[in-house]
């Protein structure tokens, strides 16, 4: 399946990053946001990071302009009807995603692939909102999408081989490293990483150690490139808590539940890098 035009539904942090990856790979992108202002904000974000790429010599000014020229912003889902591939990157809420997929199923004709970027929700339950479940697949990009190479390509019991292969091949085409997995809670990375990060946070109180020392311990003792507290700050405390709660609800394992410290940080608005304060202090994002 030769894909020349991709729809990206939701242009927040993840959606804008996914759109940027596709644009830089030479693919036309129709990006949909609910308000024009949100779409323009995403365009400015993509422009900002592409400009940084020019400054660092990763691409030329002409390549940057060409990439931005491949981006079309819309607010009406019906504008995605011409896409051969649609990636949904909306808010991590099952009802929201099911509602979007029910609409996309009527707007985007088969054999176009409908992919969800969910990090913790059931791809199967999202697919069941459609009449063509065989063309629904999960494509879990990692944040920041233009930097991290991994994409988990998630197959449900309904996903056809053609759909899965198209998603896997497309991930490779846009320069990513896809891995195949089935639709189980947390897929691969989050199933391993979330309880591990939660354990690291619990150690702070149980062993009465500082975030700096926990991070140094894992960096220099386990050769992690970034410490667990700094990683949660990068992911976003709220994002991590949401994924933890989803895994805990699905599996019932206590290690999956977010530690009390993280719940208190979320309530206080200490969300990590994006808020200017988490386990560490940062310059707030503009």
N, C-alpha and C positions, 0 to 999 in steps of 0.2 A: 504494500500500500504506500504510494508516494504521497506524502503529506506536504502541501504547500502553504496551507493556511490553518492556524490554530486559534481557537478561542480560549481565553483565560477569564474565568468568572471569579471576580473578587481581586482587587488590586491593592490589597494591604501589603504588609512586609513580604509575605511569602509569594503572593500573586505577582507583585511587581518584580520580584527576583526571578520567578519562573518565566515571566514575559521577557525579561532582559536576556536570559539564557537562550530563549528561542529566537529573539531578534538577532543576537550575535551569531547564531548558527545559520542565518539567512532565511528564516521562516517568517512569513507574514503573521502578525498577531492582531486579532480583534479582542481588545480588552474591555470587559464590561464592569462598570461600577454603577451603584444605584443613583449616585449624584454626579453631575459633570465635574464639580469641584474635587471630588475624590479621585476621579480619573486624571485630572490635571496634576494633582499632587503626585500620583504615581508616575506620570510622565516626567515630572521634575526630578523625582527620585532616580529614575532610570537615567535621565540626562546627567545627573550629578555623578553617578558611578561610572558611566561611560566616559565622562570628561576626565575623571581620575585615571581611567585606563589609558587615555590618550597621554596624560601627563607622565604616566609611568612607562610609556612606550609599548604598551600591550596592543594597541590598535591605533590606526591613523585617524586624523580628523575626518577624512572622507568616509572611512569605515563607520565611525560613530554616527555621522549624518545619515548614512545609508540605513543603519540599524534603526534609528529613530523614525526614518521615513517609512519603515515597514509596520509601524504601530498605528492602529486605528482605534479610537476610543468611542465607546457607545454606552448608552444606558438601557437600551431595549434588548432583552434577550433574543428577540426574533432576528436581530442583526447577525446572530451567530449561525444562521441556517446554512451558510455556504462553507462552513468549516468542516474539514475532514477529521478533525481531532479537537476535543474540548477538554480542558483541564479545569476542574472546579477547585477554587482555593478560598472559599468563603469561610465565615466564622465556624468554629468547631462546635456545631450544634446539630444533632441528628435531624430534628424536624426541619431546620433551615436547609440542610443538604438534600433531604428527601424531597422537599418542595421544589428545589431547583432542578433536581434530576427528573422529576415528573414533567416539568415544563420543557426541559431540554430534550426529553425523549420525543415530545411532539414537534419540536422545532427543527431538530437536527436529524436528518434522515439517515437510516442505516445505509452503508456499513460504517459510517463515521463512529469513532471510538469516543466513549464518555468516560473520563477518568476523574477520580477524586483524589485530592492531595491530603486527605485526612491522616492524622498521625496516631489517632487512638480509637476512632469509631469503627463500627463494623461496616466494611465495604458491602457485605451481603445485604445488610438492612438498608443501606442506601440504594443498592441495585433493585431491591424489591419494590421501590416506588415507580419503577419503569415497566413498560410492556416488553422491553427488549433487553432482558437481564444479561444476555450472552455478550453484549457489547460494552458492559461496564467493568472497569478494572480500577485498581488502586495504583496511584503513582505518588509515593511519599518522598518528596524532596526534603532536603535538610537545610536548615537556616545557618548562614546565608546561602541561598540557592546558587548565586553566581560563583561562589567560592568552593563549597563542599561538593565533591563529585558524586556522592552516593544517591541513588534513587532505588527505593524498595518498590518492586513491581508486584502487585498483590492480586492473586487469582482467587476468585470465589468459586463455589461449586458450579455456578452458572456460566462463568466466563469461558468463551470459546477459545480454542487454540489460536485462531486467526486474530482475535482481539488481543490476547496476551502477547503474541509474537509482535504485533504492530506496536504495542506500547513499549515492549523491551527494545525493539529495533529503533524506535523513535528516541528513547533515552540515550542510546548509543550515538545516534545521529547528531544530537545536540551536545555531545561531548561529555556525557555522564557515564558513571559506572553502575549499571543496573544489577540488582540481585533479585532472584526469584523467590517469592514466598507465598504461602497460603494465608487466607483470611483468618488469622488467629489474633487474640487480644495483644496489642503492642507490636505485632509483626516480629521483626528480629531485634532491631536496635533498642527500641523502647522497652521491650520485654526484658532485656538484659540490663539496660542502663538505668531505668527509672528506679527499681528497687535498690540498685547499687548506690545511686546518688542519694536516695532517702537514707540509706544506712550511714553514709558519710555525714549527712546533716545531724542524724541522731547522735553520732559520736561526739559532736561539738558539746552537747550537754552532758551526755553520759560519762565522757572521759574528761570533761572540763578543759577543752583545748580551744584554741583560736582558729578562725577560718584560715588565717595565714599558715598555721602549722599543719592543718589538715591538707591544705593544698600543696605545701612543700613535701609532706609525707608521700602523697600520691605521685607527685611529679618526680621526686628523686628516688622513691622506693619502688614505684611501679612503672616508671618511665612514661607517665601520662604527659602529653604535651601541654595540658592545661589542668589546673586543679579543679576538684568537683564544685567548690563554692564559686569560683570564677566562671565555671561552665554554666551553672544555674543562673548566674547573673547575666550571662550572654544569651541563654535561651529565653530568659524572662521567668521570674518567679511565678507569675500568674499562669503562664503557658505550662510550666512544669507541674503546678498544682492541678490544673485541669486534666492533664494527661494521667497524673497519678490517681486522681479520683475516678477517671474512666476505667483504668486498669483494675483498681480495687473493686469497683462495682462489677466488673466482668469476671474477675477471678476470686475475689474474696480473700486474697492473701494479705496479711497485715503489713508486710514489707512494701506492698504497693501503695498503701495509704499515705498521703502527704504528712510529714511530721508537723507537730504543732507549731514549731518555730516558723516554718514556711507559711502556714496559715496566718500567723500573726504578722509576718512581713507583708503578705498580700493585703491584709486588711489595713495596714499602715501605709500602703502605697509604695513600699520599698521593693520595687519590681526588678531591680538590677540596672543594667546599663541604660535601658530606655527611659527610666525615671530619674537617673542620676544617683540612685542609692540602692544598694542591695546588701550583700555581705561586705561590699566595698563601696567607696564613693567614686563617682564618675562625673565628667562633664555631661550635663543632660543633652540629649539629642535635640537639635533644632527642628 
